[in-house]
Amino acid sequence: MKTENRDSFEPEASNQSDPEGAGKCKLKMDLQAFAFGTPVTPRRSLRTKPESSGKIVPVPTGNATRKTLAQKRKRSTSLSNSDEEQGEKRKKKKPLKRGYAPPETYAHLNSLTDCLKEGVDVLFCGINPGCMSATKGCHFASPTNHFWRCLHRSGLTSRLLSPSEDHTLPDAFNIGLTNLVERPSAEAAELSKKEMAESVPTLFRKIVGVRPRVVCFVGKSIWDAFEARVKKDSGGLKKSKTELDSTKFGGPAPSKPTKGRQKPVTKWGSQPYKLVYDSERAELTADAQDERIAETLFFLVPSTSGRVVSHQLSDKVELFTELKSQVDQVKMMKFDPGETLPISSSLYQD
């Protein structure tokens, strides 16, 4: 029993016998309370390359950072603008070209009334009434059509007329209006070439009845149809090659032969034909304005439709001004048409 008691009290006895050791032990325990644990690995910056690369990329600061952000925004903006432009291009599809439309397509629209009287200075011939013209009952009624502005700016009318005043042209300005094809359509492309050719005899007889000084075709396709049909039905109206090259095709023949078929150059203005009236001929003099007109000349201008982009308004006005000058010279018997082919007025007599 005594031995057990001695063993249980040995630590206390040893502490008491070595007070310096007890103090060191206590100090050690106190220091361990303030000791740091296992150091935490610092978080790797996302702006640096992995250690395996062996290089560390410095993080831009200050002006460099702002410049980099500005460049990124610029690239982003340019890319977004490019995407928008491409999207707009995809959305803007080219309008489909119209093809032939049978008469029943526009059967609900009425044809126009011609504005005519015998002996007008100029008879303007359009291809056919458009939908707006047929709806309003007026020639060249579309607000984008240049016809009325060309008349005024060229001096053929003393003021700018509205389409609703078309019926006043014969009496007020000695100008007539008609069309090659009577039926309306949205575009001239909805007429067939056969339909246009079949309308030429009717137009020809109308011209013979009116006897204008000049017939002005407002559009190349109208003149092409008229010329082709008249030449065919009159036996060709043949001219020498030199005359054809210098008058119809707008210039002399090329000095050297060219390969392939060359597209004829359109000659605007006065055309190398004249309609000669077989009966009741009278020589028109400056002092005898009441005499019946003995012959009719032909003139060609581009279509006055706003859709025609090959000729701007100023170009059309220039040709209308040339027409006005020719009419004035014809009235004073001072116009020289040059070499012209005569067409008999009896070509399409009933």
C-alpha positions, 0 to 999 in steps of 0.5 A: 500500500505504501508503494502505490501511494509513493508512485502516485505522488511522484510527479508532484514530488518531482515538480516541487523538486525542479521548479525551473523545469516546471516553468519551462514546460508551462512556457512551452505550452503557452507558446504552442497555443500561439504557433501557426498551423500548416501554411495555406498555398496562396491562390494562383492569379488567373492572369498568370500562366501556369508554372509549367510555362516557366514565365509569368505574364505581368498583369497590366495596370493603369493606362494599359488596362484601360487601353486593353478594355477600349480595344476589346470594346472596339472589336466587340462593337465592330463585330456587332455592327458587322453582324447587323449589316449582314443581317440587314443584307439578308433581310433586303431581298431583291424584288422579284421581276414581274412576268407576263400577266393576262388581261384578267389580272387587272380587269377591275381597272379601266383603260385611259381616255386619249387626249387628242386633237388633229394637228397637235405639235407633239403626240406623246405615246406611253406604253400602257396605263399603270395601276395608279393612272388607271385608278385615278383616270389620269395619264402619268399619275404616279407622283414619282413619274417625271413626265409633268416636270419634264414638260414644264422644265423643257418649256413645252408647258408654261406651268407645272400641271398636275396629272388631273389636268391632262385633258387640258393639254390639247387645247391649252398647249397643243399636246396630245397623249395616248398609249401603245397598249390600252389595258392597264398593268402594274409594270410594263414587264407584264405585257407580252411582246406579241401583245405590243406588236399587235397594238402597233396597227391601231396606234399607227391609224391613230397617228394618221388620224391626228396628224401630229408634227412629231410623235414622241415615244416615252420609252425605248421598248415602245419604239422598238415594238413600233419600228419592228412591226412597221418595218416588217409590214412595209417590206423592210424599209431598207437603207444602206448600211452606212445610213443605218450605222450613222442614224439608227445606231448612234454613230459610224460603223467601227473601222475594225470588225469585232468578234461576236454580236455587238449590242446596238447603241440606243440613239435618243432624240430624232429617229430616221423615219417620217410618216408621209400622208398620201392624200391631201398633202399640203406644204406647211408655211410659216404664214399658213399655220392652218394647212394640214400637216404633210408629214410626221417625224418621230422622237425617242426619250427614255421612260419617265418612270421614277424606276428608270435609274439609267437616266435621271430627271436632269437627263430626261429634261435635256431630251425634252428640251431638245424635243421642244427645240425641234418642234419649234424648228419644224413649225418654222420649217427650219428643221433638217431631219437628215436622211429619213425613210418615208412610211406611207400613211396607207400602210394599215388602211382598213 
